Amino acid sequence: MKKMLKISALVLLALLLLAMAFIGVLYSTRGTPIKVVHNVGGKEGAPAIGTEQFLRAVELLTQANLHAGHSITVTTNGDETYPQLWADLRTAQRSITLQFYYMNPGAMADTLRTILLERAAAGVRVLFLHDAFGAQNLPDEYDAALRQGGIEVSTFRPVHWYSIHKAQSRSHIRVVVIDGSIGWTGGFGIDDKWFGDGRTNGSWRDTNARFVGPAVMQLQATFTAGWAEATGMLLTGEQFFPVEGFQADGDQSAALLHTAPTIGSTAAERYLALSIASARKTLYITNSYFVPDEAFRRMLTEAVSRGVDVRILTTSDETDVKLTWMAGRAHYEELLGGGVRVYEYQPTMMHAKTLVADGQWSSIGTLNFDNRSLVFNDESILLSLNPQLGAQLDSIFIKDLEYSTEIQLETFRQRSRISRAKEWGASRLGRLL
């Protein structure tokens, strides 16, 4: 009898473990639920970009409130980004908050450390948060030197057995806020491969935004959310949220969208679906990791069918993650057949994440066009409704095409069976990429 009870207990335990494992697999491979954007009572699909209905939908559906009064500067490579970023950091008088996903040791990391230690020694309060996975190659001595110099350092979501359920939900955010008045976000990281012109010698091509205006406070709030999770400390007060940080002196409308994982639809998914469905003339998307699911592929081809010039610029085999590149290529035939134009950037790694629709609705940030960014990661995205910025991003996009190869449907169909097999296999892992 005792033997039977032991066997029954072991069987129940095994079933429980299998059930937990099955739930874990489902949770870690979940996708996005939105299949279509439906304009109730509308005759032309989603509200057109620039209309009052569009703005209302964006703000309500993403919780990103757009404010006038911003000044936004776009940088497209390391030569444009880091001299200005270092100069901004050196002006800090009260506070610096930084949050990075990707960091590696090298000259760039050394320069950042030197600047932060100088400002800390001058009495500036410096808070530094980096992701446990993206910055795993950063030696312990780096953080130790910062702490010794009076800088507060924390790691976002370190992997432990008791927090394994959070392991794949990373902080992909980029935050730099100086004195609560200057903000930076975009695709950049702290690694020497970001140095250069983004066209030659392996220098990564990226797009970043420096901005002043009310969205800086939204970016600061994004950092504060991550800092609270990592340290248990919720920041508030004049040092981090100064009154002048809410002032609006520029001429551009903008908001900082902070997206985070949920069980169901995410703000990232809602923003992207609404932007695609609302485009009427042009939709230019630059994205380093482009693996759209079935619903988003349909949204893109449907945009073409209503007369939108839809173009995608992504990386080539110069990518740092070939598995993701191959998974994206598995869907090229469907997209090309539906009229979407696809380009691959040739000189080096294309790491930018931008969108510009109808020459006026723009985004610059960290959001990739894949399931990982849409479902699992924390992301930071600067949104703007402004024809001036839209025209600038249109111009940058068109210039990038000069360094890219357009994928032609008939030619692409002639690729080898081995390439097709690799692409098919990679696409089976699409929800993990």
C-alpha positions in Angstrom: 0.0 0.0 0.0 2.8 2.4 0.9 4.6 1.5 -2.3 1.5 2.4 -4.3 1.1 5.7 -2.5 4.7 6.6 -3.3 4.2 5.7 -6.9 1.1 7.8 -7.1 2.8 10.7 -5.4 5.7 10.5 -7.9 3.3 10.3 -10.8 1.4 13.4 -9.6 4.7 15.2 -9.1 5.8 14.3 -12.6 2.4 15.5 -14.0 2.7 18.7 -12.1 6.2 19.3 -13.4 5.1 18.6 -16.9 2.2 21.0 -16.6 4.4 23.7 -15.3 6.9 23.1 -18.1 4.1 23.3 -20.6 2.8 26.5 -19.1 6.4 27.9 -19.2 6.8 27.0 -22.9 3.5 28.7 -23.8 4.4 31.8 -21.8 7.9 32.1 -23.3 6.6 31.7 -26.9 3.5 33.9 -26.7 2.9 36.3 -29.5 0.9 39.5 -30.0 -2.9 39.2 -30.3 -3.9 42.1 -32.6 -4.9 40.9 -36.1 -6.6 43.9 -37.6 -7.1 47.6 -36.9 -10.9 48.4 -37.1 -12.3 51.9 -37.3 -15.8 51.5 -36.0 -18.1 53.5 -38.2 -15.3 54.7 -40.4 -15.2 54.3 -44.2 -11.5 54.6 -44.8 -10.0 52.2 -42.3 -8.0 53.6 -39.4 -7.9 57.4 -38.8 -5.4 59.1 -41.1 -2.1 60.3 -39.6 -2.3 63.9 -38.5 -6.0 64.0 -37.8 -7.4 64.6 -34.4 -8.8 61.1 -34.3 -5.3 59.7 -34.9 -3.7 61.7 -32.2 -6.5 60.7 -29.8 -6.1 57.0 -30.7 -2.3 57.1 -30.2 -2.5 58.8 -26.8 -5.3 56.6 -25.5 -4.0 53.3 -26.9 -0.3 53.7 -26.0 -0.6 56.1 -22.9 2.1 58.3 -24.6 0.9 61.9 -24.4 2.2 64.1 -27.1 3.2 67.7 -26.1 4.3 70.6 -28.2 7.5 72.5 -27.6 10.3 70.1 -28.4 13.6 70.5 -30.1 14.9 67.2 -31.6 18.3 66.5 -33.2 18.8 63.3 -35.2 22.2 61.6 -35.4 22.9 58.7 -37.7 26.3 57.4 -36.7 28.9 57.4 -34.0 30.7 60.5 -35.4 27.6 62.5 -34.9 26.4 60.9 -31.7 29.2 60.5 -29.2 31.0 63.9 -29.3 27.6 65.6 -28.6 26.7 63.0 -26.0 30.0 63.4 -24.2 29.6 67.2 -24.3 26.1 67.0 -22.9 27.3 64.8 -20.0 30.1 67.1 -19.1 27.5 70.0 -18.7 25.7 68.1 -15.9 25.3 70.1 -12.7 22.7 68.2 -10.7 22.0 64.7 -12.0 22.7 62.1 -14.7 20.6 59.0 -15.2 21.7 56.3 -17.7 20.2 53.0 -18.7 21.8 50.8 -21.3 21.1 47.4 -22.7 24.3 46.7 -24.6 27.8 47.4 -23.2 31.2 46.0 -23.9 34.7 47.0 -22.6 36.7 49.3 -24.8 37.6 52.9 -25.6 34.0 54.0 -25.5 33.3 52.5 -22.2 36.5 54.0 -20.8 35.5 57.4 -22.0 32.1 57.1 -20.4 33.5 56.0 -17.1 36.0 58.9 -17.0 33.2 61.5 -17.7 30.9 60.0 -15.1 33.6 59.9 -12.5 34.5 63.6 -13.2 30.9 64.7 -12.8 30.4 62.6 -9.6 33.5 64.2 -8.2 32.0 67.6 -9.0 28.9 66.8 -6.9 26.6 65.5 -9.6 24.4 62.6 -8.5 24.9 59.8 -11.1 22.7 56.7 -11.4 23.7 54.0 -13.8 21.5 51.0 -14.7 22.5 48.3 -17.2 20.9 45.1 -18.3 22.2 41.8 -16.9 22.3 40.1 -20.3 23.2 42.9 -22.7 26.1 44.1 -20.5 27.3 40.7 -19.3 30.7 41.2 -20.8 31.4 44.3 -18.8 33.9 43.3 -16.1 33.1 43.7 -12.4 36.0 46.1 -12.1 34.1 48.6 -14.2 31.1 48.8 -11.9 33.5 48.7 -8.9 35.4 51.8 -10.1 32.1 53.7 -10.7 30.9 52.8 -7.2 34.2 53.8 -5.6 33.8 57.2 -7.3 30.4 57.7 -5.7 28.2 56.6 -8.6 25.1 54.5 -7.9 25.1 51.4 -10.1 22.6 48.6 -10.5 21.9 45.6 -12.8 18.5 45.1 -14.3 17.0 41.6 -13.9 20.0 39.5 -13.0 19.4 35.9 -13.7 18.8 33.7 -10.6 16.9 30.5 -10.2 14.1 32.2 -8.3 13.7 34.8 -11.1 14.1 32.5 -14.1 10.6 33.5 -15.3 12.0 36.9 -16.0 15.1 35.7 -17.9 14.0 36.5 -21.4 12.3 39.8 -20.6 15.1 42.2 -21.0 15.5 46.0 -20.6 16.3 47.0 -24.2 15.9 50.6 -23.2 18.4 53.4 -23.9 18.1 56.4 -21.5 20.4 59.3 -21.0 19.0 62.2 -19.0 21.1 65.2 -18.0 19.8 67.5 -15.3 16.3 66.5 -16.2 16.5 68.8 -19.3 18.3 66.9 -22.0 17.3 63.4 -23.2 18.9 60.8 -25.5 17.4 57.6 -26.8 17.8 55.4 -29.9 19.6 52.3 -30.9 23.1 53.2 -29.7 25.1 51.3 -27.1 28.4 51.5 -25.4 30.8 49.5 -27.7 33.5 50.6 -30.0 31.7 49.3 -33.0 29.4 52.3 -32.8 32.3 54.7 -33.5 32.6 55.9 -37.1 30.5 57.0 -40.0 28.0 54.1 -40.3 29.1 53.4 -43.9 32.6 51.9 -43.7 35.0 49.8 -41.7 32.4 47.8 -39.8 31.0 51.0 -38.1 27.4 50.3 -37.2 24.8 52.5 -38.8 22.3 53.7 -36.2 19.8 56.4 -35.6 19.5 58.3 -32.3 17.6 61.3 -31.0 18.8 64.1 -28.7 15.8 66.1 -27.4 14.7 68.8 -25.0 11.1 69.4 -23.9 8.4 67.6 -21.9 9.3 64.2 -23.3 12.6 64.3 -21.3 10.5 63.9 -18.1 8.7 61.0 -19.7 12.2 59.4 -20.5 13.2 60.1 -16.9 10.0 58.3 -15.7 11.0 55.4 -17.9 14.4 55.2 -16.1 12.7 55.6 -12.8 10.5 52.5 -13.4 13.6 50.4 -14.2 15.5 51.8 -11.2 12.6 51.0 -8.9 12.5 47.4 -10.0 16.3 47.0 -9.8 16.9 48.7 -6.5 13.5 49.1 -4.7 14.0 52.9 -4.7 11.3 55.0 -6.4 12.8 58.3 -7.4 11.0 61.7 -7.2 11.7 65.3 -6.4 13.3 68.3 -8.0 16.7 66.7 -8.6 15.3 64.3 -11.1 12.1 66.0 -12.1 12.8 69.7 -12.1 10.1 72.2 -12.9 12.0 73.5 -15.9 12.0 70.0 -17.4 8.3 70.4 -18.1 8.8 73.6 -20.0 8.2 73.7 -23.8 10.3 76.0 -25.9 10.8 74.1 -29.2 8.5 73.8 -32.2 8.1 70.0 -32.5 5.3 67.8 -31.0 6.7 64.6 -29.3 6.3 62.0 -26.6 8.4 59.2 -25.1 6.7 55.8 -25.3 7.8 53.3 -22.8 6.7 49.8 -23.6 6.8 46.8 -21.3 5.8 43.1 -21.3 2.2 42.1 -20.6 0.2 39.0 -20.9 -1.9 40.4 -23.8 -1.6 43.3 -26.2 1.4 45.6 -25.6 1.7 49.3 -26.1 4.4 48.5 -28.6 2.1 46.4 -30.7 -0.7 48.9 -30.6 1.6 51.8 -31.6 3.0 49.8 -34.6 -0.4 48.5 -35.8 -2.0 51.9 -35.6 1.0 53.6 -37.4 0.8 51.1 -40.3 -3.0 51.2 -40.6 -3.1 55.0 -40.5 -0.6 55.6 -43.3 -2.1 57.0 -46.5 0.9 57.9 -48.7 4.3 56.6 -47.6 5.5 54.2 -44.9 9.3 53.9 -44.6 10.5 51.5 -41.9 14.2 51.0 -41.0 14.7 48.1 -38.7 17.7 45.9 -37.8 15.8 42.8 -36.8 12.8 42.5 -39.1 10.7 39.4 -38.4 7.0 40.5 -38.7 4.4 37.9 -37.8 1.5 37.0 -40.1 -0.8 39.8 -38.9 1.8 42.5 -39.4 2.8 41.1 -42.8 -0.9 41.4 -43.8 -1.1 44.9 -42.4 1.9 45.9 -44.5 0.5 44.4 -47.8 -2.9 45.9 -47.1 -1.3 49.3 -46.8 0.1 48.8 -50.3 -3.3 47.8 -51.6 -4.7 51.1 -50.5 -2.0 53.0 -52.3 0.7 53.5 -49.7 4.4 53.3 -50.8 5.6 50.8 -48.2 9.4 50.3 -48.0 11.4 48.2 -45.5 15.1 48.8 -45.0 16.8 46.1 -42.9 20.3 44.6 -42.5 22.1 42.3 -44.9 24.4 39.4 -44.1 26.5 42.0 -42.3 24.1 41.4 -39.4 25.4 40.3 -36.0 22.5 37.8 -35.6 22.2 35.7 -38.8 19.5 33.6 -37.4 17.1 36.6 -37.1 18.1 37.8 -40.6 17.3 34.4 -42.1 14.0 34.2 -40.2 13.0 37.6 -41.7 14.1 36.6 -45.2 11.7 33.6 -45.0 8.8 36.1 -45.4 10.3 38.2 -48.2 8.4 36.5 -51.0 5.1 37.1 -49.3 5.9 40.8 -48.7 7.3 41.3 -52.2 4.4 39.6 -53.7 2.1 42.0 -51.9 3.9 45.0 -53.2 6.1 45.8 -50.2 9.6 47.0 -51.3 12.4 45.5 -49.3 16.1 46.7 -49.1 19.1 45.3 -47.4 21.8 47.7 -46.2 25.2 46.6 -47.6 28.2 48.4 -46.0 27.9 47.3 -42.4 25.4 46.4 -39.7 22.2 48.4 -40.0 21.0 48.8 -36.4 18.6 51.7 -36.6 14.9 51.4 -35.6 12.9 54.2 -37.2 9.5 54.6 -38.8 8.2 57.6 -40.8 4.7 57.6 -42.2 3.2 60.2 -44.6 6.3 62.4 -44.0 5.1 63.6 -40.6 4.6 60.8 -38.1 8.0 59.5 -36.9 9.6 57.3 -34.3 13.2 56.8 -33.2 14.1 54.3 -30.5 14.9 50.8 -29.5 11.9 48.9 -30.9 12.7 46.1 -33.3 10.1 44.6 -35.7 10.2 41.2 -34.0 8.3 39.3 -31.4 11.0 39.8 -28.8 10.7 43.6 -28.9 6.9 43.6 -29.2 6.2 41.1 -26.4 9.1 40.5 -24.1 11.3 43.6 -23.8 11.1 47.0 -22.2 11.6 49.5 -25.0 12.0 53.3 -25.3 10.6 55.1 -28.4 10.5 58.8 -29.2 7.3 59.6 -31.1 6.8 62.8 -33.0 4.2 64.4 -35.2 6.1 67.0 -37.2 6.6 67.5 -41.0 10.1 68.9 -40.5 11.3 65.9 -38.6 9.4 63.6 -41.0 11.0 65.2 -44.0 14.4 64.7 -42.4 13.8 61.0 -41.7 12.5 60.6 -45.2 15.7 62.1 -46.6 17.8 59.9 -44.4 15.9 56.8 -45.5 16.3 57.6 -49.2 20.0 58.3 -48.7 20.4 54.9 -47.0 18.9 53.2 -50.0 21.9 54.4 -52.1 24.0 52.0 -49.9 21.4 49.2 -50.1 20.3 46.4 -52.5 16.6 46.2 -53.3 15.4 42.6 -53.2 13.7 41.7 -56.5 11.0 39.0 -56.3 12.0 36.9 -59.3 15.7 37.0 -58.4 15.0 36.1 -54.8 12.9 33.1 -55.8 16.0 31.7 -57.5 18.0 31.3 -54.2 19.3 27.9 -53.3 17.3 25.2 -51.6 19.9 25.3 -48.8 19.1 29.0 -48.2 15.4 28.3 -48.2 15.8 25.5 -45.7 17.9 27.7 -43.4 15.3 30.4 -43.6 12.4 28.1 -43.0 14.2 26.6 -39.9 15.0 30.0 -38.5 11.4 31.2 -39.0 10.2 28.3 -36.9 11.9 30.1 -34.0 10.3 33.4 -34.9 8.6 33.9 -31.5 11.9 33.5 -29.7 13.8 36.0 -31.8 
